Amino acid sequence: MPDARLLREEIAEAWPRGRGVVKLILTRGVGARGYRPSPDARPTRIVSGHKWPARNSRLWSEGVRVGLCRTRLGRNVALAGIKHLNRLEQVIARAEWDDGAMDEGLMQDDRDRLIGGTMSNIFLRLPDRWVTPVLVDCGVAGVMRRAFRGWAAEQGIAVMERDIAVADLAGVSAMLLTNSLIGAWPVRELAGGALPLDPLAARFNTWLDAQ
């Protein structure tokens, strides 16, 4: 890993002031063809700065529409939870719709367990509690997922990690999605069925904007 002080300096150079997005990419470095890295390869890092995307206020106030993707996530415990660059499954899943009918697609693994969205983590309110999928076999454990769980705990709201079968969606009374740019989106429509908007997403976003 690069020195943390060096990374902070490069991040400040990529985006010196104001609210923005900094993307940090680390690779194994340049090498010859094939999968085996050269023993003397030096890691490459790319630090880029970008404007903060314009907020679509409708998605926060009115909620988003989600449905199930046909593309499944492959299970690999060695990669589970990590934000790595091999996201071909999400790319294929995101190409399944482009008609404005959905704002995000939900993905499951080969055991019919719900894992997350193509670009988001998911939180569901079942009859007795809030839950989020266990991500030990696949999926991305996003930073906003961790932030939301920490904030919820401070509010006295327990969020349980557990396996969530697609069949469990029939008992969902509310849902929200998180990622590092959107904060939390409330879900108003799940697979064509209406869901009530839960105020928890708005409360979290208010707290997040104050940080």
Backbone as a chain_set.jsonl record, in Angstrom:
{"seq": "MPDARLLREEIAEAWPRGRGVVKLILTRGVGARGYRPSPDARPTRIVSGHKWPARNSRLWSEGVRVGLCRTRLGRNVALAGIKHLNRLEQVIARAEWDDGAMDEGLMQDDRDRLIGGTMSNIFLRLPDRWVTPVLVDCGVAGVMRRAFRGWAAEQGIAVMERDIAVADLAGVSAMLLTNSLIGAWPVRELAGGALPLDPLAARFNTWLDAQ", "coords": {"N": [[0.833, -1.199, 0.0], [0.44, 2.286, -0.746], [2.047, 5.023, 0.968], [0.162, 6.602, 3.506], [0.266, 9.366, 3.954], [1.321, 10.322, 1.546], [-0.769, 9.602, -0.181], [-2.82, 11.288, 0.783], [-1.749, 13.76, 0.075], [-1.754, 13.556, -2.716], [-4.469, 13.262, -3.202], [-5.391, 15.75, -2.327], [-4.228, 17.313, -4.29], [-5.526, 16.374, -6.555], [-8.158, 17.137, -6.071], [-8.482, 20.046, -4.869], [-10.159, 21.746, -3.276], [-13.443, 22.378, -1.876], [-16.557, 20.547, -2.367], [-16.297, 17.381, -3.734], [-15.609, 14.51, -5.831], [-13.301, 11.999, -5.326], [-11.492, 9.564, -6.917], [-9.764, 6.651, -6.28], [-7.574, 4.379, -7.582], [-5.937, 1.343, -7.387], [-3.588, -0.775, -8.836], [-1.91, -3.885, -9.735], [0.267, -3.252, -11.239], [2.35, -2.697, -14.178], [2.911, -5.281, -16.553], [3.926, -8.285, -18.302], [2.121, -10.243, -20.82], [-0.473, -12.491, -19.708], [-1.553, -14.102, -16.608], [0.026, -14.288, -14.357], [1.724, -12.132, -12.227], [4.606, -10.088, -12.809], [7.577, -10.61, -10.925], [8.961, -8.315, -10.235], [7.195, -6.262, -10.569], [5.793, -3.024, -10.177], [3.354, -1.512, -8.172], [0.627, 0.357, -9.563], [-0.924, 3.493, -9.179], [-3.823, 5.451, -9.495], [-5.131, 8.581, -9.178], [-7.887, 10.519, -9.279], [-9.809, 13.505, -9.683], [-13.168, 14.735, -9.47], [-16.129, 16.62, -10.299], [-18.763, 17.063, -7.925], [-21.64, 15.149, -8.4], [-24.709, 16.433, -9.794], [-27.584, 16.66, -7.781], [-30.463, 14.725, -8.031], [-33.285, 15.718, -6.957], [-35.816, 14.63, -6.954], [-35.558, 11.867, -6.691], [-34.809, 11.561, -4.06], [-36.908, 12.696, -2.64], [-39.317, 11.603, -3.703], [-38.735, 8.95, -3.959], [-37.35, 5.83, -5.287], [-37.561, 3.461, -8.046], [-37.291, 0.008, -8.141], [-36.228, -3.188, -9.399], [-35.86, -6.75, -10.009], [-32.831, -8.052, -11.278], [-31.884, -10.144, -14.047], [-29.32, -11.152, -14.315], [-26.974, -12.929, -12.392], [-24.935, -12.899, -9.401], [-21.724, -14.234, -9.022], [-20.397, -16.463, -6.565], [-17.65, -15.926, -4.435], [-15.578, -16.224, -1.938], [-13.095, -15.116, -1.497], [-13.14, -12.657, -2.689], [-15.334, -11.379, -1.717], [-17.102, -8.602, -0.483], [-15.115, -6.753, -1.128], [-14.163, -3.767, -2.837], [-13.416, -4.14, -5.8], [-11.987, -4.1, -9.177], [-13.189, -5.817, -10.944], [-16.044, -5.844, -12.224], [-17.828, -6.932, -14.034], [-20.194, -8.407, -13.914], [-22.03, -6.622, -12.739], [-22.003, -4.667, -14.729], [-23.176, -6.034, -16.891], [-25.67, -6.562, -15.762], [-26.653, -3.977, -15.393], [-27.128, -3.237, -17.984], [-29.512, -4.378, -18.583], [-31.796, -2.837, -18.504], [-33.041, 0.174, -19.917], [-35.053, 1.914, -20.209], [-36.228, 3.718, -18.582], [-37.942, 2.623, -16.751], [-36.993, 1.64, -14.375], [-34.975, 2.666, -11.583], [-32.887, 1.465, -10.334], [-31.383, -1.786, -10.179], [-31.835, -4.902, -8.544], [-29.681, -7.46, -7.383], [-29.057, -10.974, -7.198], [-27.604, -13.992, -5.824], [-26.511, -17.282, -6.95], [-28.015, -18.864, -5.352], [-30.453, -17.814, -4.965], [-30.421, -15.718, -3.17], [-30.733, -12.434, -2.009], [-28.434, -9.869, -2.715], [-27.49, -7.214, -3.324], [-27.786, -3.944, -4.939], [-27.049, -2.963, -8.381], [-25.302, -0.889, -8.081], [-25.38, -0.31, -5.437], [-25.907, -0.756, -1.867], [-28.333, -2.554, 0.082], [-31.106, -2.088, 2.287], [-33.633, -3.516, 4.18], [-36.869, -3.321, 5.59], [-38.262, -5.612, 7.477], [-41.044, -7.323, 9.07], [-40.332, -7.172, 11.87], [-37.872, -5.885, 12.153], [-35.001, -3.966, 10.84], [-33.005, -5.122, 8.166], [-30.031, -6.257, 6.475], [-28.256, -7.679, 3.711], [-26.05, -10.473, 4.311], [-22.656, -10.427, 3.427], [-20.684, -12.393, 2.754], [-20.09, -14.14, 0.734], [-20.275, -12.859, -1.723], [-20.688, -9.621, -3.333], [-20.473, -6.065, -2.46], [-19.175, -4.448, 0.295], [-20.053, -1.551, 1.017], [-18.844, 1.806, 1.815], [-20.819, 3.592, 2.592], [-22.782, 1.901, 3.433], [-21.649, 0.949, 5.799], [-21.537, 3.397, 7.165], [-24.256, 4.038, 7.403], [-25.203, 1.937, 9.005], [-23.751, 2.435, 11.335], [-24.714, 4.975, 12.068], [-27.441, 4.369, 12.39], [-27.311, 2.655, 14.598], [-26.549, 4.482, 16.562], [-28.908, 5.865, 16.741], [-30.437, 4.112, 18.045], [-31.479, 2.103, 16.523], [-31.544, -1.085, 15.494], [-29.775, -2.919, 13.066], [-29.835, -5.823, 11.394], [-27.625, -8.241, 10.098], [-28.255, -10.69, 7.718], [-29.042, -13.651, 5.812], [-31.002, -13.067, 2.958], [-33.664, -14.196, 1.333], [-35.065, -14.167, -1.971], [-37.747, -14.656, -1.821], [-38.378, -13.479, 0.591], [-38.936, -10.871, 0.021], [-41.604, -10.482, -0.247], [-42.544, -9.854, 2.242], [-41.616, -7.347, 2.854], [-41.744, -4.124, 4.259], [-40.609, -1.675, 3.898], [-37.885, -0.108, 2.14], [-34.52, 0.847, 1.53], [-31.746, 2.249, -0.31], [-28.184, 2.477, -0.435], [-25.233, 4.318, -1.298], [-21.928, 5.724, -1.86], [-22.239, 8.168, -3.17], [-24.975, 8.748, -3.457], [-25.917, 8.735, -0.88], [-28.61, 7.915, 0.858], [-31.294, 6.381, -0.723], [-34.791, 6.312, -0.635], [-37.063, 3.649, -1.345], [-39.756, 3.479, -3.507], [-41.111, 1.787, -5.157], [-41.206, -1.63, -5.715], [-40.379, -4.131, -7.775], [-42.629, -3.528, -9.321], [-44.62, -3.246, -7.42], [-46.085, -1.071, -4.99], [-44.339, 0.657, -2.381], [-44.337, 2.013, 0.896], [-42.821, 5.168, 1.665], [-40.106, 5.336, 3.795], [-39.223, 7.397, 6.528], [-36.644, 7.18, 7.442], [-34.543, 7.259, 5.591], [-34.465, 9.971, 4.776], [-33.83, 11.173, 7.223], [-31.293, 10.123, 7.69], [-29.883, 11.202, 5.473], [-30.008, 13.926, 6.055], [-28.427, 14.022, 8.357], [-26.038, 13.16, 7.159], [-25.43, 15.216, 5.351], [-24.642, 17.16, 7.092], [-22.17, 16.455, 7.955]], "CA": [[0.0, 0.0, 0.0], [1.178, 3.549, -0.714], [2.066, 5.734, 2.235], [-1.086, 7.341, 3.686], [0.517, 10.805, 3.791], [1.454, 10.562, 0.115], [-2.114, 9.543, -0.761], [-3.54, 12.512, 1.14], [-1.212, 14.856, -0.743], [-2.217, 13.388, -4.094], [-5.905, 13.541, -3.204], [-5.542, 17.205, -2.25], [-3.853, 17.856, -5.588], [-6.556, 16.009, -7.528], [-9.343, 17.952, -5.779], [-7.919, 20.87, -3.8], [-11.1, 22.416, -2.363], [-14.855, 22.209, -2.169], [-17.095, 19.19, -2.367], [-16.028, 16.688, -4.988], [-15.428, 13.057, -5.779], [-11.944, 11.549, -5.626], [-11.442, 8.124, -7.167], [-8.426, 6.088, -6.097], [-7.468, 3.043, -8.161], [-4.639, 0.684, -7.21], [-3.439, -2.007, -9.612], [-0.66, -4.599, -9.425], [1.352, -2.656, -12.009], [2.526, -3.086, -15.578], [3.635, -6.532, -16.72], [3.778, -8.956, -19.586], [0.865, -10.939, -20.99], [-0.687, -13.601, -18.795], [-2.143, -13.798, -15.305], [1.026, -14.231, -13.279], [2.414, -10.842, -12.225], [6.058, -10.097, -12.781], [8.036, -10.476, -9.539], [9.465, -6.971, -9.965], [6.179, -5.279, -10.942], [5.545, -1.973, -9.194], [1.935, -1.141, -8.215], [0.234, 1.624, -10.18], [-2.065, 4.149, -8.545], [-4.451, 6.526, -10.266], [-5.94, 9.432, -8.309], [-8.568, 11.493, -10.141], [-10.81, 14.351, -9.03], [-14.343, 14.973, -10.301], [-17.17, 17.428, -9.687], [-19.829, 16.341, -7.257], [-22.761, 15.077, -9.344], [-25.924, 17.164, -9.446], [-28.553, 15.823, -7.076], [-31.825, 14.624, -8.541], [-34.06, 15.8, -5.719], [-37.011, 13.788, -7.045], [-35.262, 10.525, -6.21], [-34.756, 11.598, -2.601], [-38.212, 13.05, -2.067], [-40.385, 10.722, -4.174], [-38.3, 7.563, -3.905], [-36.889, 5.208, -6.529], [-38.204, 2.211, -8.473], [-36.305, -1.055, -8.301], [-36.704, -4.501, -9.818], [-34.848, -7.799, -9.958], [-32.046, -8.3, -12.493], [-31.713, -11.545, -14.425], [-27.912, -11.509, -14.117], [-26.654, -13.342, -11.019], [-23.582, -12.681, -8.893], [-20.994, -15.442, -8.677], [-19.877, -16.488, -5.197], [-16.204, -16.088, -4.272], [-15.313, -15.67, -0.611], [-11.841, -14.359, -1.507], [-13.412, -11.313, -3.203], [-16.56, -10.854, -1.124], [-17.004, -7.37, 0.286], [-14.063, -5.861, -1.611], [-14.465, -2.909, -3.987], [-12.375, -4.397, -6.79], [-12.285, -3.593, -10.51], [-13.866, -6.819, -11.762], [-17.472, -5.62, -12.017], [-18.515, -7.264, -15.272], [-21.565, -8.844, -13.614], [-22.853, -5.428, -12.566], [-22.124, -4.016, -16.036], [-24.171, -6.788, -17.66], [-26.977, -6.361, -15.124], [-27.132, -2.604, -15.639], [-27.55, -3.148, -19.383], [-30.801, -5.05, -18.749], [-32.883, -1.863, -18.67], [-32.672, 1.528, -20.323], [-36.327, 2.457, -20.655], [-36.778, 4.603, -17.567], [-38.891, 1.925, -15.889], [-36.359, 1.383, -13.085], [-33.836, 3.512, -11.223], [-31.826, 0.572, -9.877], [-31.719, -3.196, -10.251], [-31.361, -5.719, -7.436], [-28.992, -8.655, -7.845], [-29.032, -12.114, -6.29], [-26.601, -14.991, -6.168], [-27.07, -18.484, -7.563], [-28.862, -19.543, -4.369], [-31.651, -16.978, -4.827], [-30.283, -14.804, -2.035], [-30.556, -11.043, -2.405], [-27.105, -9.395, -2.312], [-27.438, -5.755, -3.377], [-28.094, -3.363, -6.231], [-25.909, -2.915, -9.297], [-24.368, 0.134, -7.594], [-25.815, 0.098, -4.102], [-26.253, -1.719, -0.827], [-29.762, -2.506, 0.353], [-31.629, -2.279, 3.636], [-35.049, -3.861, 4.118], [-37.579, -3.411, 6.872], [-39.172, -6.74, 7.604], [-42.024, -6.989, 10.112], [-39.848, -6.895, 13.221], [-36.579, -5.194, 12.236], [-34.266, -3.658, 9.619], [-32.005, -6.138, 7.849], [-29.206, -6.051, 5.287], [-27.708, -8.996, 3.379], [-24.7, -10.915, 4.654], [-21.825, -10.321, 2.225], [-19.511, -13.245, 2.942], [-19.841, -14.906, -0.486], [-20.169, -11.936, -2.855], [-21.203, -8.294, -3.019], [-19.56, -5.01, -2.028], [-19.484, -3.836, 1.583], [-19.777, -0.147, 0.737], [-18.566, 2.686, 2.951], [-22.069, 4.179, 3.063], [-23.453, 0.827, 4.192], [-21.079, 0.993, 7.144], [-21.944, 4.66, 7.792], [-25.676, 3.971, 7.763], [-25.363, 1.034, 10.138], [-23.244, 3.107, 12.521], [-25.67, 6.031, 12.419], [-28.661, 3.735, 12.891], [-27.036, 2.168, 15.951], [-26.586, 5.65, 17.45], [-30.317, 6.243, 16.896], [-31.128, 3.038, 18.734], [-32.126, 1.256, 15.525], [-30.699, -2.248, 15.202], [-29.79, -3.424, 11.686], [-29.321, -7.179, 11.464], [-27.126, -8.899, 8.9], [-28.782, -12.046, 7.59], [-29.379, -14.051, 4.451], [-32.329, -12.611, 2.55], [-34.143, -14.887, 0.143], [-35.94, -13.353, -2.812], [-39.099, -14.853, -1.312], [-38.593, -12.585, 1.727], [-39.375, -9.561, -0.446], [-43.058, -10.384, -0.097], [-42.856, -9.316, 3.558], [-40.912, -6.078, 3.069], [-42.607, -2.963, 4.448], [-39.873, -0.483, 3.462], [-36.555, -0.421, 1.626], [-33.689, 1.964, 1.098], [-30.489, 1.909, -0.966], [-27.105, 3.401, -0.089], [-23.869, 4.278, -1.826], [-21.143, 6.866, -1.391], [-22.651, 9.413, -3.813], [-26.389, 9.05, -3.266], [-26.338, 8.686, 0.51], [-29.67, 6.906, 0.97], [-32.504, 6.551, -1.524], [-35.933, 5.49, -0.252], [-37.65, 2.911, -2.465], [-41.21, 3.635, -3.562], [-41.704, 0.725, -5.956], [-40.393, -2.837, -5.739], [-40.895, -5.101, -8.75], [-43.957, -3.119, -9.761], [-45.524, -3.035, -6.291], [-45.812, 0.154, -4.238], [-43.837, 0.582, -1.014], [-44.373, 3.317, 1.575], [-41.513, 5.789, 1.889], [-39.747, 5.378, 5.204], [-38.489, 8.64, 6.812], [-35.281, 6.922, 7.905], [-33.596, 7.696, 4.57], [-34.352, 11.428, 4.859], [-33.12, 11.501, 8.462], [-29.877, 9.804, 7.489], [-29.306, 12.167, 4.537], [-29.838, 15.187, 6.79], [-27.212, 13.849, 9.179], [-24.883, 13.038, 6.288], [-25.106, 16.536, 4.799], [-24.061, 17.989, 8.151], [-20.823, 15.979, 8.301]], "C": [[0.866, 1.246, 0.0], [1.094, 4.175, 0.68], [0.814, 6.613, 2.34], [-0.882, 8.847, 3.496], [0.649, 11.174, 2.317], [0.083, 10.551, -0.563], [-2.906, 10.805, -0.448], [-3.062, 13.699, 0.31], [-1.72, 14.761, -2.176], [-3.72, 13.64, -4.22], [-6.154, 15.045, -3.165], [-5.179, 17.871, -3.567], [-4.926, 17.561, -6.636], [-7.824, 16.829, -7.328], [-9.019, 18.849, -4.59], [-8.93, 21.48, -2.843], [-12.538, 22.163, -2.815], [-15.268, 20.75, -2.172], [-16.875, 18.547, -3.73], [-15.907, 15.2, -4.762], [-13.991, 12.742, -6.165], [-11.968, 10.03, -5.775], [-10.002, 7.657, -7.088], [-8.433, 4.655, -6.615], [-6.05, 2.535, -7.941], [-4.626, -0.59, -8.04], [-2.102, -2.654, -9.273], [0.522, -4.03, -10.184], [1.444, -3.228, -13.409], [3.336, -4.377, -15.659], [3.401, -7.117, -18.092], [2.397, -9.602, -19.673], [0.764, -12.095, -19.998], [-1.168, -13.145, -17.433], [-1.108, -13.628, -14.196], [1.756, -12.887, -13.316], [3.929, -11.02, -12.205], [6.542, -9.9, -11.341], [8.556, -9.082, -9.206], [8.469, -5.891, -10.377], [5.967, -4.284, -9.804], [4.077, -1.565, -9.291], [1.731, 0.236, -8.85], [-0.932, 2.203, -9.402], [-2.529, 5.311, -9.428], [-5.361, 7.287, -9.315], [-6.562, 10.506, -9.195], [-9.635, 12.235, -9.361], [-11.944, 14.688, -9.985], [-15.333, 15.856, -9.548], [-18.204, 16.536, -9.01], [-21.048, 16.319, -8.178], [-23.973, 15.856, -8.85], [-26.939, 16.214, -8.818], [-29.913, 15.884, -7.76], [-32.752, 14.568, -7.336], [-35.302, 14.909, -5.749], [-36.758, 12.407, -6.46], [-35.204, 10.473, -4.689], [-36.132, 11.844, -2.007], [-39.314, 12.072, -2.447], [-40.008, 9.246, -4.11], [-37.968, 7.001, -5.279], [-37.647, 3.909, -6.793], [-37.128, 1.17, -8.721], [-36.997, -2.341, -8.744], [-35.564, -5.494, -9.752], [-34.154, -7.942, -11.306], [-32.005, -9.8, -12.781], [-30.298, -12.026, -14.149], [-27.648, -11.816, -12.644], [-25.206, -12.991, -10.676], [-22.95, -14.028, -8.559], [-20.416, -15.351, -7.274], [-18.378, -16.74, -5.196], [-15.815, -15.424, -2.961], [-14.033, -14.84, -0.574], [-12.059, -12.911, -1.947], [-14.613, -10.645, -2.539], [-16.285, -9.61, -0.292], [-16.057, -6.342, -0.28], [-14.559, -5.025, -2.789], [-13.312, -3.082, -4.987], [-12.855, -3.984, -8.179], [-13.024, -4.589, -11.398], [-15.367, -6.747, -11.51], [-18.272, -5.938, -13.274], [-19.957, -7.71, -15.016], [-22.496, -7.649, -13.442], [-23.046, -4.689, -13.885], [-23.197, -4.701, -16.884], [-25.569, -6.555, -17.084], [-27.525, -4.97, -15.423], [-27.604, -2.426, -17.079], [-28.918, -3.782, -19.617], [-31.959, -4.065, -18.925], [-32.308, -0.499, -19.057], [-33.914, 2.253, -20.825], [-36.964, 3.393, -19.645], [-37.744, 3.927, -16.614], [-38.338, 1.662, -14.5], [-35.243, 2.382, -12.878], [-32.644, 2.681, -10.772], [-32.331, -0.859, -9.957], [-31.105, -3.959, -9.1], [-30.787, -7.02, -7.973], [-28.991, -9.72, -6.758], [-27.93, -13.074, -6.707], [-27.285, -16.234, -6.728], [-27.919, -19.304, -6.596], [-30.136, -18.748, -4.084], [-31.617, -16.109, -3.578], [-30.027, -13.401, -2.561], [-29.221, -10.534, -1.857], [-27.031, -7.86, -2.281], [-27.883, -5.255, -4.728], [-26.878, -3.38, -7.134], [-24.868, -1.91, -8.83], [-24.635, 0.506, -6.139], [-25.919, -1.087, -3.153], [-27.714, -1.518, -0.449], [-30.054, -2.763, 1.829], [-33.128, -2.478, 3.521], [-35.642, -3.822, 5.518], [-38.571, -4.545, 6.774], [-40.075, -6.48, 8.81], [-41.44, -6.565, 11.456], [-38.551, -6.103, 13.294], [-36.057, -4.819, 10.847], [-33.196, -4.721, 9.416], [-31.238, -5.709, 6.608], [-28.516, -7.38, 4.975], [-26.313, -9.24, 3.958], [-23.875, -10.944, 3.373], [-20.544, -11.138, 2.369], [-19.161, -14.034, 1.684], [-19.659, -14.019, -1.715], [-20.756, -10.592, -2.43], [-20.128, -7.348, -2.538], [-20.038, -4.452, -0.688], [-19.117, -2.362, 1.494], [-19.55, 0.688, 1.991], [-19.847, 3.314, 3.485], [-22.927, 3.146, 3.79], [-22.958, 0.845, 5.631], [-21.519, 2.261, 7.885], [-23.398, 4.606, 8.244], [-25.882, 3.071, 8.975], [-24.865, 1.679, 11.432], [-24.191, 4.189, 13.005], [-26.939, 5.432, 13.017], [-28.473, 3.233, 14.32], [-27.078, 3.318, 16.959], [-28.012, 6.12, 17.691], [-31.122, 5.174, 17.647], [-31.867, 2.096, 17.808], [-31.173, 0.12, 15.174], [-30.88, -2.659, 13.746], [-29.101, -4.782, 11.713], [-28.812, -7.636, 10.108], [-27.674, -10.323, 8.861], [-28.963, -12.362, 6.113], [-30.809, -13.625, 4.149], [-32.695, -13.315, 1.256], [-35.039, -13.955, -0.661], [-37.379, -13.478, -2.337], [-39.416, -13.932, -0.137], [-39.116, -11.22, 1.3], [-40.878, -9.38, -0.301], [-43.446, -9.772, 1.243], [-42.202, -7.985, 3.86], [-41.922, -4.94, 3.213], [-41.923, -1.657, 4.084], [-38.494, -0.933, 2.996], [-35.823, 0.882, 1.342], [-32.372, 1.442, 0.553], [-29.44, 2.929, -0.569], [-25.919, 3.216, -1.024], [-23.208, 5.609, -1.523], [-21.553, 8.189, -2.021], [-24.112, 9.752, -3.553], [-26.767, 9.188, -1.798], [-27.341, 7.562, 0.657], [-30.85, 7.308, 0.09], [-33.624, 5.73, -0.89], [-36.523, 4.826, -1.494], [-39.168, 3.049, -2.404], [-41.894, 2.53, -4.351], [-40.725, -0.436, -6.041], [-41.05, -3.851, -6.659], [-42.337, -4.805, -9.142], [-44.958, -2.881, -8.656], [-45.12, -1.825, -5.475], [-45.297, -0.165, -2.837], [-43.988, 1.954, -0.371], [-42.961, 3.853, 1.783], [-41.24, 5.863, 3.385], [-38.93, 6.64, 5.466], [-37.047, 8.429, 7.232], [-34.251, 7.398, 6.887], [-33.381, 9.202, 4.644], [-33.583, 11.855, 6.109], [-31.632, 11.232, 8.31], [-29.22, 10.828, 6.563], [-29.098, 13.53, 5.184], [-28.599, 15.142, 7.656], [-25.967, 13.841, 8.301], [-24.458, 14.393, 5.73], [-24.429, 17.433, 5.813], [-22.634, 17.572, 8.492], [-19.754, 16.784, 7.587]], "O": [[1.905, 1.281, 0.659], [0.185, 3.885, 1.457], [0.448, 7.289, 1.379], [-1.747, 9.528, 2.947], [0.15, 12.214, 1.887], [-0.195, 11.391, -1.419], [-3.591, 11.336, -1.321], [-3.86, 14.539, -0.107], [-2.075, 15.773, -2.781], [-4.182, 14.17, -5.23], [-7.017, 15.558, -3.878], [-5.766, 18.893, -3.924], [-5.202, 18.393, -7.5], [-8.496, 17.179, -8.299], [-9.247, 18.471, -3.441], [-8.59, 21.716, -1.684], [-12.804, 21.792, -3.958], [-14.448, 19.847, -2.004], [-17.233, 19.12, -4.758], [-16.081, 14.701, -3.65], [-13.519, 13.172, -7.217], [-12.405, 9.309, -4.878], [-9.125, 8.207, -7.753], [-9.204, 3.819, -6.143], [-5.08, 3.217, -8.27], [-5.552, -1.397, -7.955], [-1.262, -2.049, -8.606], [1.669, -4.292, -9.821], [0.698, -4.138, -13.773], [4.317, -4.554, -14.937], [2.752, -6.505, -18.94], [1.603, -9.525, -18.736], [1.772, -12.608, -19.513], [-1.189, -11.95, -17.137], [-1.338, -12.913, -13.221], [2.348, -12.54, -14.338], [4.451, -11.986, -11.649], [5.964, -9.095, -10.609], [8.594, -8.698, -8.037], [8.846, -4.728, -10.521], [5.963, -4.651, -8.629], [3.594, -1.295, -10.391], [2.547, 1.144, -8.693], [-1.837, 1.468, -9.006], [-1.727, 6.037, -10.016], [-6.261, 6.703, -8.712], [-5.848, 11.311, -9.793], [-10.286, 11.667, -8.484], [-11.713, 14.904, -11.175], [-15.376, 15.847, -8.318], [-18.482, 15.421, -9.451], [-21.449, 17.365, -8.686], [-24.232, 15.931, -7.649], [-27.12, 15.09, -9.287], [-30.44, 16.963, -8.031], [-32.978, 13.501, -6.764], [-35.787, 14.481, -4.702], [-37.633, 11.835, -5.81], [-35.52, 9.442, -4.094], [-36.482, 11.261, -0.98], [-40.159, 11.741, -1.616], [-40.881, 8.383, -4.198], [-38.266, 7.615, -6.304], [-38.278, 3.339, -5.903], [-36.161, 1.43, -9.436], [-38.184, -2.548, -8.496], [-34.426, -5.121, -9.47], [-34.806, -7.953, -12.35], [-32.081, -10.62, -11.866], [-30.097, -13.186, -13.788], [-28.049, -11.058, -11.761], [-24.369, -12.811, -11.561], [-23.565, -14.863, -7.895], [-19.991, -14.278, -6.844], [-17.891, -17.65, -5.867], [-15.732, -14.198, -2.883], [-13.889, -13.96, 0.275], [-11.259, -12.036, -1.619], [-14.876, -9.467, -2.778], [-15.348, -9.577, 0.505], [-16.172, -5.161, 0.047], [-15.293, -5.525, -3.641], [-12.37, -2.29, -5.019], [-14.001, -3.565, -8.341], [-13.444, -4.234, -12.499], [-15.902, -7.491, -10.687], [-19.28, -5.288, -13.55], [-20.844, -7.421, -15.819], [-23.621, -7.659, -13.94], [-24.12, -4.146, -14.142], [-24.021, -4.038, -17.514], [-26.532, -6.373, -17.829], [-28.719, -4.807, -15.676], [-28.41, -1.536, -17.354], [-29.435, -3.732, -20.734], [-33.006, -4.442, -19.452], [-31.247, -0.089, -18.589], [-33.85, 3.085, -21.73], [-38.106, 3.817, -19.821], [-38.315, 4.59, -15.749], [-39.1, 1.48, -13.55], [-34.641, 2.883, -13.828], [-31.507, 3.151, -10.826], [-33.526, -1.125, -9.824], [-29.967, -3.69, -8.716], [-31.334, -7.613, -8.903], [-28.934, -9.419, -5.566], [-27.391, -12.978, -7.81], [-28.495, -16.235, -6.953], [-28.48, -20.329, -6.981], [-30.812, -18.984, -3.083], [-32.658, -15.801, -2.997], [-29.202, -13.205, -3.453], [-28.908, -10.737, -0.684], [-26.555, -7.285, -1.302], [-28.31, -6.039, -5.576], [-25.791, -3.769, -6.706], [-23.686, -2.052, -9.141], [-24.158, 1.538, -5.667], [-26.006, -2.243, -3.566], [-28.267, -0.434, -0.639], [-29.368, -3.526, 2.509], [-33.816, -1.708, 2.85], [-35.012, -4.229, 6.493], [-39.584, -4.454, 6.08], [-39.874, -5.488, 9.51], [-41.995, -5.686, 12.116], [-38.155, -5.683, 14.381], [-36.573, -5.271, 9.825], [-32.559, -5.166, 10.371], [-31.718, -4.913, 5.801], [-28.219, -8.139, 5.897], [-25.506, -8.317, 4.074], [-24.344, -11.433, 2.345], [-19.449, -10.629, 2.133], [-18.047, -14.548, 1.574], [-18.957, -14.4, -2.651], [-21.255, -10.443, -1.314], [-19.008, -7.764, -2.241], [-21.188, -4.03, -0.565], [-18.007, -1.968, 1.85], [-19.997, 0.333, 3.082], [-19.966, 3.548, 4.687], [-23.714, 3.499, 4.669], [-23.751, 0.765, 6.57], [-21.834, 2.217, 9.074], [-23.734, 5.07, 9.333], [-26.653, 3.407, 9.873], [-25.465, 1.503, 12.492], [-24.445, 4.312, 14.203], [-27.451, 5.922, 14.023], [-29.368, 3.369, 15.154], [-27.578, 3.156, 18.072], [-28.3, 6.71, 18.732], [-32.327, 5.318, 17.855], [-32.769, 1.374, 18.233], [-30.104, 0.359, 14.611], [-32.005, -2.736, 13.252], [-27.913, -4.873, 12.022], [-29.478, -7.447, 9.089], [-27.573, -11.067, 9.836], [-29.027, -11.465, 5.273], [-31.71, -13.798, 4.97], [-32.103, -13.056, 0.208], [-35.689, -13.068, -0.108], [-38.151, -12.524, -2.433], [-40.582, -13.629, 0.114], [-39.676, -10.487, 2.115], [-41.37, -8.253, -0.239], [-44.542, -9.23, 1.383], [-42.225, -7.533, 5.005], [-42.838, -4.803, 2.401], [-42.588, -0.627, 3.97], [-37.998, -1.987, 3.394], [-36.428, 1.885, 0.964], [-31.931, 0.345, 0.897], [-29.75, 4.105, -0.384], [-25.636, 2.109, -1.482], [-23.845, 6.518, -0.993], [-21.248, 9.244, -1.466], [-24.457, 10.928, -3.439], [-27.839, 9.71, -1.492], [-26.977, 6.388, 0.591], [-31.337, 8.436, 0.159], [-33.422, 4.544, -0.627], [-36.479, 5.401, -2.581], [-39.786, 2.77, -1.377], [-43.106, 2.342, -4.242], [-39.56, -0.253, -6.395], [-42.131, -4.364, -6.37], [-43.158, -5.712, -9.276], [-46.046, -2.365, -8.914], [-43.929, -1.576, -5.287], [-45.744, -1.113, -2.192], [-43.783, 2.966, -1.041], [-42.027, 3.095, 2.044], [-42.051, 6.39, 4.147], [-38.018, 6.935, 4.694], [-36.298, 9.396, 7.368], [-33.192, 7.892, 7.272], [-32.244, 9.667, 4.581], [-32.781, 12.787, 6.061], [-30.805, 12.028, 8.754], [-28.108, 11.278, 6.84], [-28.116, 14.213, 4.892], [-27.815, 16.09, 7.693], [-24.953, 14.445, 8.654], [-23.266, 14.686, 5.646], [-23.719, 18.368, 5.442], [-21.955, 18.27, 9.246], [-18.564, 16.521, 7.761]]}, "num_chains": 1, "name": "protein.A"}
